[in-house]
Amino acid sequence: MKDARTITEVKEINMNATGTTSVTERIFNTLDVSFMMSGTYMATMKNTRSKLHLMYCVLVTCVALFHACRTVSFFLQPATLQDYLASHIAVGCLQLSVVFLNLVYWFDFHTNYRFLKEEFLRYGINYGLPESIQKRPRIIKYITTSLVAWILTVSVGFIVLSFYNVPELKIYYFPFDGLSGWKLVAGIFFITLSSIPSLIRVSTIALLFMFCTYVVIKEYERNFELTKSNVEQMTVIKLNMIIKQHEAVCDLLTAVNQIMKHFLAGSIVFSFPVHCFLWVTLTNYSSLSATYFAIISLWAMLIFLSTFGEYFIAAHVNTTAHKTLGEVWKIDRSTLPETGLKMINIFTTKLSGSTIGYDIYGFFTLQKSSILALFGTILTYFIVAVQFKPDGTGEKCLEILKNITSN
C-alpha cells in the first residue's frame, strides 16, 4: 500500500504530467494555511519549522488547557448548583473534545497529513480526481474563507451579546465575571479571541473530512459504474483495472482514516453528554430567560445536525464501498479464463468479508446501523438524565451529585 517515493518525488511526477500546479496541491495548500492559523503543528513544512510557529502551537495548546480548566471551574460557582448544571456539563464536554484534538494531533498529525497528501497526489496522477472537483478547484478556498469569516462573525456576536443583561451567560466569562467596566470587556475579548484558533482547527478538520469523504465516495461510485458497464463484456484486463482502482480508493480511505479516527472518536464520545445535557436544559425552560433558551436551542440544533450529518456521511462510505459486490456477482464467469475466476473470487471475498469504511481505533466501523445505535444511546442517557434533573435548589442538586458519585 505504501510507496517508497516521498512527497517531493510524487510532486515532481505530477508537475511533469500536468505542467502546472495540480488541483490537489492547490486544495491542500489552502488547508495548510488554515491548519497553520489554528496552531496545528506541521513539522514537515519548511515555513513551519521556525521557533515562532512552534511557540504559537504551544501557546494554542496551553490556551485550550486554560479553557478546559476554566470550564471545570464553573462547577465551583454557586450558580452551577441551580438550573444550569446541565448546560455547564455540555460546555465542559465540548472543551474536553477540543483539548483531546489539541493533544492527540501533536503526536502524529504532521506524519499522517503528509502521507494523506502523498496518497491524494498519487491517486490523482493514476486515476484523476472527480470531475466536479477539477472544475471547481477553488471551492475549498472559498469554503475555508467563509468558515473563518463565520467564526470571526460569531466571535464578534458573542462579544456584543455580553453587553446585554443575560444572567445565565455571566458565568461563562469566568474568571472575569466578577469584573466590571473596561476590565470585563477586556476579559471577554480575551476569552473570545483565544477560542478562535481552536474553532478554526475543528472547522478545518471537518472540512478536510468532508472533502476527503466526498472524493472517496465519488471514486467508489465510479468503480461501481465501471463494473456495471462491463458486466456483460468483462475481460481479465478490465477486471484487473477495476480491482486495482478499488484497492487504490481503499488505500486512500486508509490514509484519511489515520487522521479522521481521532476526530470521529472524539465526536462520538463527547457528543453523548453534550446532546443529553443540552436537551435536559431545554426541558427546564420555565426557569430560563427567553434569550438563554433561544441560544441553547440553536446550539443544540446545530450540534445535533452537524454530528449526525457527520455520522451519516461517514456511514455512506461503507455503503458505496461494498456496492460493487452486487455487480460482480452478475459477471458471466463462463467467458473468463481461470485467472479471471481467481481474481473474481479474491475480489468478492474482500467485498463480502472485511468491512470497508471509517474504522474507530479498531473497535468498530461506522455503518448506517451505527447511526441508530448512537441515537438510541443518546436517547437512553437523555431519559436517565431527565430522571435526575434537579428541582432548582442547590441542596437538591448536591444530593443528586452525591448519589450519582456514590453509585
Secondary structure in CASP SS format (residue, H / E / C, confidence):
PFRMAT SS
TARGET T0000
AUTHOR 0000-0000-0000
METHOD secondary structure of the structure
MODEL  1
M C 1.00
K C 1.00
D C 1.00
A C 1.00
R C 1.00
T C 1.00
I H 1.00
T H 1.00
E H 1.00
V H 1.00
K H 1.00
E H 1.00
I H 1.00
N H 1.00
M H 1.00
N H 1.00
A H 1.00
T H 1.00
G C 1.00
T C 1.00
T C 1.00
S C 1.00
V H 1.00
T H 1.00
E H 1.00
R H 1.00
I H 1.00
F H 1.00
N H 1.00
T H 1.00
L H 1.00
D H 1.00
V H 1.00
S H 1.00
F H 1.00
M H 1.00
M H 1.00
S C 1.00
G C 1.00
T C 1.00
Y C 1.00
M C 1.00
A C 1.00
T C 1.00
M C 1.00
K H 1.00
N H 1.00
T H 1.00
R C 1.00
S C 1.00
K H 1.00
L H 1.00
H H 1.00
L H 1.00
M H 1.00
Y H 1.00
C H 1.00
V H 1.00
L H 1.00
V H 1.00
T H 1.00
C H 1.00
V H 1.00
A H 1.00
L H 1.00
F H 1.00
H H 1.00
A H 1.00
C H 1.00
R H 1.00
T H 1.00
V H 1.00
S H 1.00
F H 1.00
F H 1.00
L H 1.00
Q C 1.00
P H 1.00
A H 1.00
T H 1.00
L H 1.00
Q C 1.00
D C 1.00
Y C 1.00
L H 1.00
A H 1.00
S H 1.00
H H 1.00
I H 1.00
A H 1.00
V H 1.00
G H 1.00
C H 1.00
L H 1.00
Q H 1.00
L H 1.00
S H 1.00
V H 1.00
V H 1.00
F H 1.00
L H 1.00
N H 1.00
L H 1.00
V H 1.00
Y H 1.00
W H 1.00
F H 1.00
D H 1.00
F H 1.00
H H 1.00
T H 1.00
N H 1.00
Y H 1.00
R H 1.00
F H 1.00
L H 1.00
K H 1.00
E H 1.00
E H 1.00
F H 1.00
L H 1.00
R H 1.00
Y H 1.00
G H 1.00
I H 1.00
N H 1.00
Y C 1.00
G C 1.00
L C 1.00
P C 1.00
E H 1.00
S H 1.00
I H 1.00
Q H 1.00
K H 1.00
R C 1.00
P C 1.00
R C 1.00
I H 1.00
I H 1.00
K H 1.00
Y H 1.00
I H 1.00
T H 1.00
T H 1.00
S H 1.00
L H 1.00
V H 1.00
A H 1.00
W H 1.00
I H 1.00
L H 1.00
T H 1.00
V H 1.00
S H 1.00
V H 1.00
G H 1.00
F H 1.00
I H 1.00
V H 1.00
L H 1.00
S C 1.00
F C 1.00
Y C 1.00
N C 1.00
V C 1.00
P H 1.00
E H 1.00
L H 1.00
K H 1.00
I H 1.00
Y H 1.00
Y H 1.00
F C 1.00
P C 1.00
F C 1.00
D C 1.00
G C 1.00
L C 1.00
S C 1.00
G C 1.00
W H 1.00
K H 1.00
L H 1.00
V H 1.00
A H 1.00
G H 1.00
I H 1.00
F H 1.00
F H 1.00
I H 1.00
T H 1.00
L H 1.00
S H 1.00
S H 1.00
I H 1.00
P H 1.00
S H 1.00
L H 1.00
I H 1.00
R H 1.00
V H 1.00
S H 1.00
T H 1.00
I H 1.00
A H 1.00
L H 1.00
L H 1.00
F H 1.00
M H 1.00
F H 1.00
C H 1.00
T H 1.00
Y H 1.00
V H 1.00
V H 1.00
I H 1.00
K H 1.00
E H 1.00
Y H 1.00
E H 1.00
R H 1.00
N H 1.00
F H 1.00
E H 1.00
L H 1.00
T H 1.00
K H 1.00
S H 1.00
N C 1.00
V C 1.00
E C 1.00
Q C 1.00
M C 1.00
T C 1.00
V H 1.00
I H 1.00
K H 1.00
L H 1.00
N H 1.00
M H 1.00
I H 1.00
I H 1.00
K H 1.00
Q H 1.00
H H 1.00
E H 1.00
A H 1.00
V H 1.00
C H 1.00
D H 1.00
L H 1.00
L H 1.00
T H 1.00
A H 1.00
V H 1.00
N H 1.00
Q H 1.00
I H 1.00
M H 1.00
K H 1.00
H H 1.00
F H 1.00
L H 1.00
A H 1.00
G H 1.00
S H 1.00
I H 1.00
V H 1.00
F H 1.00
S H 1.00
F H 1.00
P H 1.00
V H 1.00
H H 1.00
C H 1.00
F H 1.00
L H 1.00
W H 1.00
V H 1.00
T H 1.00
L H 1.00
T H 1.00
N C 1.00
Y H 1.00
S H 1.00
S H 1.00
L C 1.00
S C 1.00
A H 1.00
T H 1.00
Y H 1.00
F H 1.00
A H 1.00
I H 1.00
I H 1.00
S H 1.00
L H 1.00
W H 1.00
A H 1.00
M H 1.00
L H 1.00
I H 1.00
F H 1.00
L H 1.00
S H 1.00
T H 1.00
F H 1.00
G H 1.00
E H 1.00
Y H 1.00
F H 1.00
I H 1.00
A H 1.00
A H 1.00
H H 1.00
V H 1.00
N H 1.00
T H 1.00
T H 1.00
A H 1.00
H C 1.00
K C 1.00
T H 1.00
L H 1.00
G H 1.00
E H 1.00
V H 1.00
W C 1.00
K C 1.00
I C 1.00
D C 1.00
R H 1.00
S H 1.00
T H 1.00
L C 1.00
P C 1.00
E H 1.00
T H 1.00
G H 1.00
L H 1.00
K H 1.00
M H 1.00
I H 1.00
N H 1.00
I H 1.00
F H 1.00
T H 1.00
T H 1.00
K H 1.00
L H 1.00
S H 1.00
G C 1.00
S C 1.00
T C 1.00
I C 1.00
G C 1.00
Y C 1.00
D E 1.00
I E 1.00
Y C 1.00
G C 1.00
F C 1.00
F E 1.00
T E 1.00
L C 1.00
Q C 1.00
K H 1.00
S H 1.00
S H 1.00
I H 1.00
L H 1.00
A H 1.00
L H 1.00
F H 1.00
G H 1.00
T H 1.00
I H 1.00
L H 1.00
T H 1.00
Y H 1.00
F H 1.00
I H 1.00
V H 1.00
A H 1.00
V H 1.00
Q H 1.00
F C 1.00
K C 1.00
P C 1.00
D C 1.00
G C 1.00
T C 1.00
G H 1.00
E H 1.00
K H 1.00
C H 1.00
L H 1.00
E H 1.00
I H 1.00
L H 1.00
K H 1.00
N H 1.00
I H 1.00
T H 1.00
S H 1.00
N C 1.00
END
